Amino acid sequence: MIEQLALFPLSSFLLPRGKLKLRVFEPRYIRLVKEAMSNKRDFAIATLNPFVSQNHPDRILNQICKVKIEDFEALPDGLLGITLRGIGRYNITERWQEHDKLHVAQVTPQSDWQGDILPDDFAPLAASFARLLKDYPQLAELYPEPELQDTSWLAARWLELLPMQPALKISMAAVEPTVCLAQLQRWLEHNA
């Protein structure tokens, strides 16, 4: 099924069940939020390729994550704050810009990971993520009930947080969660 989504391009990477807090100030993104809240058009977080120029056609990577607004607030500086939750992975099939430079894409759905109980081999990854939640209250606020024993949840959260190239994250998200966790474990050991 082909669907149309507005795009919010960021350097962030998001997968289903992931959460993200944003400050919204550009008029085109305020319009995007208004349209989403009035059920006119859904939107997705699109990851930017940091290795190409701003006007390059590959600036926005093809895998995106459709989101829902979970909460919003007026921030102390007068800007709009929103909390997003990832709800589905999609691939861009065609992309264009509207009159105010808002990116819009025709997309096709991509299958999401199915979670399984975490194998004992990956208990260190769960323990490390639990420590991150303890050490970073802003992260813990996003995930008050972490699903540390769910392979897909844990793999996705690590992919969102680790400072690796976006193309590598996308390729790691294309394999099964346990394969991804094994790759993440090797990556963390190599980059420790």
N, C-alpha and C positions, 0 to 999 in steps of 0.2 A: 504494500500500500504506500503510495506517495503522499507525503505530507509537506506542508510549508511551515517553516519556523523562522522567527526573527533570531538573530545571532548577537550574543554579547561576547565579543572577542577579548580574551584575557591571557596573561601569561600563566594562569592557573590551569590545572588539569583536574577534571571532575568525572567521577563515575557514579552509577546508580547507588543510592543510599548514602552518598557523600553529602556533606553540607559545606556551605560557603557563605560568609558574610561579606556584603559589598556596600560601598558608598556610591550612590548614584547622583550624578550632577549634570552630565551632558544632556541637552534637550532630547536627542534621539533615544537615549536610554531611559529617560523619564517617560517618553512616549511608549517605549517597549514595555515598561512595567505597567503603565496604565492599560495598555491593550491586554496584557496577560491577566490583570486583575478584573477586567471587565469581560473576560472570556472571548475577546475578539481574535487573539492570536497567541499561541504559546511561543516560548523561546527556549534557547539552548545556550549553554556555555561552550564557546569555541576556543580552542587553544591556538595561540599564536606561535608561529615558527620564528624563533629569535635569530635565525641565521640568514634570513632574507630581508630585503628592504621593505619598507612600509607599503609600497605600491606593487610589490611583486604578487603575481596571481596565486602563488603558493604560501602567502603570508598566513592564511587561515588554514589549519590542518583539517583534513576531511572527516575525521571522527569527532563527533560532538556529543554532548550529554544534555538531553532535554531536562528542564528543571521545573519545579513548582515553587512558588513563593510560600514559605512557611510562616514568615513573620515580617513585619515592617515597622519602622519607627522614625520619628524626626530626631536627628542627631543634634547634639549641642551646638554644632557649627551651622545648623539650619539645613543640612543636606539630608537626603533620604537614605536610610539604612535598610537593607533587606537581608533576610536569611533565606537561602535557597537550599533545596534538597534535590539531588539528582534522581531522576525517575526512569531514564531509558537512554540506551546508546543508539546513535543514528549515524549514517554516512551521508555526506553531502553529495548530491548528484548534479546540482546546478546552483550557482550563487550569483547574486546581483545586489546592487545598492539602490535604495529608494531616494527620494528627493533630498532628504536630510542626511544622507550618507549612512543610514542604518542598513547593515547587511542583513539580507534575507536569503534563505536557501530552500530549495526543494530537497527533501531528504527521504531516505528509506530506512526502516528500522533494522537494527542489528541485534542479534540475540544477546541477552544478558547472561551473566554467570549464574549458575545454580550453586547454592552453598551446600557444603557438606561439613561434617564435624571435623575439626582440625586434627590431623594426625600428630602423634607425639613428636615426630621429627621437627615440627615447626613451633613447638612450645616456646623456644627462645624468642621467636618473632612476636608471639603474643605477649610474652613477659616484657619485652622491650617496648612494645606499643603501650602497655599498661603504665610503664614508667614515664613515657612521653605524656600520657594523659595526666599523670600526677604532677609532672614538672611544668606543664603548660596549661594553666587554668582556662585560657581561651579555647584551646582544643577540647578540653574536658567539658566545657559549656556546650559545645556543639554535639558532643556524644555522651550524654549523661548515662546512657545504658549501652556501653560498647559491646559489640558482638564478637569478642575476641576468640571464641571457639568456632566461628563460622569462616570457612576458607575464603569464600568470595568477599565477605566484608573486610577481613583482615588484609587480603591481597590488594583490594581496591584502595583502602586507606593508606597503605604503605606507598602505593604508586602515586597517589595524590600528593603525599608529603615529601618524598625523596627528591633531591636536587639532581635529576637526570634529564637528559635531552628528551623533549616531548615525543620525538619519533620512536625512541626506545620505549617510552611508557606505552605508546600505542601498540607497539609490537608485543610487548609483554602482556598487555590486556587482551591480546588476540588468542592467547593459549588458555588452557584450563587453569582454574585457580591454584591447584596444587603444583602445577608446572611453573606457574608464575611465582608462587611462594619459594620454590626451589631456586629460581633465577634471582629473586630478591635476596635470599639468604646468601647466595654466592656474591652478589653485587655488594651487599653490606660488609661481608668479610673482606672483600678485595679493597673496598674504599674506606675501611675503618681507620 
